[in-house]
Amino acid sequence: MAAKPPLREVGSDPDYRFTLANERTFLAWLRTSLGLIAGGVALTALVPQFGPKPVRVGLAAFLLVMALVCAAGGYLRWERAERALRTNSPLHLGVLPRLVAVGVVAVVLVAMIVIVLGAAG
């Protein structure tokens, strides 16, 4: 597969407001990634009594994988959007928001189960 040309060589410069809005969206994905990293690290380092160790470590690892997906996926979304803006093409919707939402729901459900079982036991 041929490499994509650099962004500066694609289409024409869009209105700077759209480029800056695209950049802010990318930064929001990075902030989300940093929050997921903080959650994963905190789960293992700050709350050692939270449920069985395999569940805690599994949740932390899952949060870190989600952080990786957010950071890499956020960049890919930024680049796709920037190319679309430069060529006046439709924006690609992608699956990243759905993946993150499903991942967060999964973490919340597992955490709720651990909390409820811990309170019952």
C-alpha positions, 0 to 999 in steps of 0.5 A: 500500500502506498504511503499517504501524502503529507497533510500539507500536500493534500487539498487546500487549507481549510478555514482555520477554525475547523482545523482548530476545532479538529485539534481540540477534539484530538486533545479531548481524546488525549485527555480521555486517554490520560484519565484512563491511564490514571484510573488503571494506575490508581486501581493497582497502586492506590486501592490494593483492597479493591476486590481480588487481585486478578480482577483488580489487575485485569481491570487496570490492564483493560483501562490501560489498553483503552488508554492506548486505543484512545490515544492512537485512535484519537490521532487517526481520527484527527488525521482523517478529519484533517484530510477530509477538511482539506479535500472537502470530503465527508467526515469519517465517523469511525468506531472509536466513540462506540469502543470507548463507551462500551469499554467504560460500561464494561469497567463500570459493570465489573466494578459494580459487581466487585463492590456489591460482592465485597459488601455482601461478603 
